[in-house]
Amino acid sequence: MMDSATRSPVSEVAAADSAAARAHFEALLSFETDCWDVHASLSSGAVDFVLLDVRSPELYRKGHISGAVSLPHGKITERNLAPYAPDTLFVVCCSGPHCNGADKAAVRLARLGRPVKRMIGGIAGWCDEGFRLTSG
């Protein structure tokens, strides 16, 4: 083991103990999902959530995930969610890591008492994984 004078920036701050790490990462998974899990669910037909594309209608038309519903984050209201049961899980996605639209959407949904997860990576992550978009 290296002494403190030769520690890397990675180990400069000690890692959390296993119990704390487990609690942190389990909690994180309750807030987020990823492109692979969304793709696997959509491909298998095991869709127990509504995928909301919270970007602008123009960006949605240019390319979106098949099955995603266009609902820009600024339009998330109780009235626009009325067609969905109160316990519907919403998965929100935006353009990608450089965009906070999914975070804004998640806040709006949570304020309305709706279950929500954010799809990390967004549309950019979806495309990076080699998954296709549909247009129109």
TAMO-V200261 format. One record per pair of residues at least 24 apart in sequence whose C-alpha atoms are under 10 Angstrom apart, sorted by sequence separation. I is the first residue (numbers start at 1). J is the second residue. D is the distance in Angstrom with one decimal. If there is no record, write none. Layout:
I/J/D, I/J/D
This chain:
42/66/8.6, 52/76/10.0, 68/92/9.3, 90/114/7.6, 91/115/8.7, 92/116/7.3, 93/117/9.1, 94/118/9.1, 96/120/7.5, 97/121/5.6, 98/122/9.3, 42/67/7.8, 68/93/9.2, 89/114/7.1, 90/115/6.2, 91/116/5.7, 92/117/6.4, 93/118/6.3, 94/119/8.4, 96/121/4.9, 97/122/6.8, 39/65/9.1, 42/68/9.9, 86/112/9.4, 87/113/8.8, 88/114/7.1, 89/115/4.9, 90/116/4.7, 91/117/4.8, 92/118/4.9, 93/119/5.4, 94/120/9.1, 95/121/7.9, 96/122/4.1, 97/123/9.2, 98/124/9.3, 38/65/9.9, 39/66/9.8, 73/100/10.0, 74/101/9.0, 86/113/7.9, 87/114/6.6, 88/115/6.6, 89/116/5.6, 90/117/6.4, 91/118/5.5, 92/119/5.9, 93/120/7.5, 94/121/8.4, 95/122/5.2, 96/123/5.6, 97/124/7.8, 65/93/9.7, 73/101/6.4, 76/104/9.7, 81/109/9.2, 86/114/6.4, 87/115/6.6, 88/116/8.5, 89/117/7.6, 90/118/8.4, 91/119/6.3, 92/120/9.0, 93/121/8.1, 94/122/5.1, 95/123/4.9, 96/124/5.0, 97/125/8.1, 64/93/10.0, 72/101/8.3, 73/102/7.3, 76/105/7.1, 85/114/9.3, 86/115/8.3, 87/116/9.8, 90/119/10.0, 91/120/9.9, 93/122/5.0, 94/123/6.3, 95/124/6.0, 96/125/6.4, 64/94/9.8, 72/102/9.4, 73/103/8.9, 74/104/8.2, 75/105/9.0, 76/106/9.6, 78/108/9.7, 84/114/9.9, 92/122/8.4, 93/123/7.0, 94/124/8.7, 95/125/8.6, 96/126/8.8, 64/95/9.8, 73/104/6.4, 74/105/7.5, 76/107/10.0, 77/108/7.8, 78/109/8.9, 81/112/9.4, 93/124/10.0, 95/126/9.6, 72/104/9.9, 73/105/4.6, 76/108/6.6, 77/109/8.1, 72/105/7.9, 73/106/8.4, 75/108/9.4, 76/109/7.1, 81/114/9.3, 93/126/9.9, 50/84/9.0, 60/94/9.6, 71/105/9.2, 73/107/9.4, 74/108/8.5, 77/111/9.9, 78/112/6.9, 59/94/9.7, 60/95/9.7, 73/108/7.6, 77/112/7.8, 78/113/9.7, 59/95/8.7, 73/109/9.2, 76/112/9.1, 78/114/9.7, 54/91/10.0, 55/92/9.8, 49/87/9.8, 50/88/7.3, 51/89/8.7, 52/90/6.7, 53/91/8.6, 54/92/6.6, 55/93/7.9, 56/94/9.1, 49/88/6.4, 50/89/6.3, 51/90/6.0, 52/91/6.0, 53/92/6.1, 54/93/6.1, 55/94/5.4, 56/95/9.8, 48/88/8.0, 49/89/4.8, 50/90/4.9, 51/91/4.8, 52/92/4.8, 53/93/5.2, 54/94/5.5, 55/95/6.9, 48/89/7.2, 49/90/5.6, 50/91/6.1, 51/92/6.0, 52/93/6.3, 53/94/6.0, 54/95/8.7, 48/90/9.2, 49/91/6.7, 50/92/8.4, 51/93/7.5, 52/94/8.6, 53/95/8.8, 55/99/9.5, 56/101/9.8, 55/101/6.9, 54/101/6.5, 55/102/8.4, 53/101/9.4, 54/102/6.5, 53/102/8.3, 54/103/9.8, 52/102/9.0, 54/104/9.1, 55/105/9.8, 54/105/6.9, 53/105/9.6, 54/106/9.9, 38/91/8.7, 52/105/9.0, 34/91/9.8, 65/122/10.0, 33/91/8.0, 35/93/9.6, 65/123/7.8, 32/91/8.4, 33/92/9.6, 34/93/9.9, 64/123/7.4, 31/91/9.6, 32/92/9.4, 63/123/8.8, 65/126/8.3, 64/126/9.7, 65/127/9.7, 51/116/10.0, 49/115/9.6, 50/116/9.5, 51/117/9.6, 52/118/9.6, 65/131/8.6, 66/132/8.4, 68/134/9.9, 49/116/9.2, 51/118/9.6, 52/119/9.7, 65/132/7.2, 66/133/6.6, 67/134/9.3, 49/117/9.6, 51/119/9.0, 55/123/9.8, 64/132/8.5, 65/133/5.0, 66/134/5.9, 53/122/8.9, 63/132/8.9, 64/133/5.0, 65/134/6.1, 66/135/8.6, 53/123/8.9, 63/133/5.3, 64/134/5.4, 65/135/8.6, 62/133/8.9, 63/134/5.2, 64/135/6.2, 62/134/8.0, 63/135/4.4, 64/136/8.5, 60/133/9.8, 61/134/8.4, 62/135/5.3, 63/136/7.2, 60/134/9.1, 61/135/5.3, 62/136/6.5, 31/106/9.3, 60/135/7.4, 61/136/4.6, 59/135/9.3, 60/136/7.8, 59/136/9.9, 58/136/9.5, 38/119/7.8, 37/119/9.1, 34/117/9.6, 36/119/9.6, 31/115/9.5, 32/116/8.5, 33/117/6.5, 34/118/8.0, 35/119/6.4, 30/115/10.0, 31/116/7.1, 32/117/4.9, 33/118/6.2, 34/119/5.0, 35/120/6.9, 30/116/8.8, 31/117/4.8, 32/118/4.8, 33/119/5.0, 34/120/5.1, 35/121/7.0, 30/117/7.1, 31/118/6.4, 32/119/5.9, 33/120/6.3, 34/121/7.1, 35/122/7.5, 39/126/8.6, 29/117/8.6, 30/118/9.5, 31/119/9.0, 32/120/6.5, 33/121/9.5, 34/122/8.4, 35/123/8.6, 38/126/9.4, 28/117/9.9, 29/118/9.8, 31/120/9.8, 35/124/9.8, 36/125/9.5, 35/125/6.7, 36/126/8.0, 39/129/9.9, 34/125/8.6, 35/126/5.5, 34/126/8.8, 35/127/9.2, 39/131/7.9, 35/128/9.5, 36/129/7.8, 39/132/10.0, 35/129/7.6, 36/131/9.0, 35/131/8.7
